[in-house]
Amino acid sequence: MGCWAHARRKFKDVPGKNGKAKQAIDYCNQIFKIERELQELSPEERYEQRQLQVKPVIEAFYDFLGSFIPMKGKLQTAVHYVLNQKKELMAFLKDGRLEASNNRAERAIKTVVIGRKNYLFSTSLSGAEANTIIYSVIP
């Protein structure tokens, strides 16, 4: 599955947030706005509403990207990312239980990732054991 937050972030990295990059960000923001409105629905209802509301926005976004002429720099990187990830970015439309962004999952595993990096710098066995104990207590 792809992540629309990552796709939007690529366009936010483009200097001078006007023109095409801003338009691309606006499309992504529309997707997230609709998703917030659909949040309380059942997965089945969310699936149906995504087909009616979100899918047309995504299709318009890809039509917009298709109008780009060859370019360079961060805008090109952003456009290529979204075009190359089309199948993955559209995967959430197939199931109402899926999310448009994987930010929640990334936040959930962040402590594990940070802990793993910290373990590399334990200077002694007792320090490593202390880290293990602390990280096993902290959820």
Helices and strands as residue ranges (DSSP letters): H 4-12, H 20-38, H 43-49, I 50-54, H 55-66, H 74-84, H 86-90, G 91-94, H 103-119, H 125-137
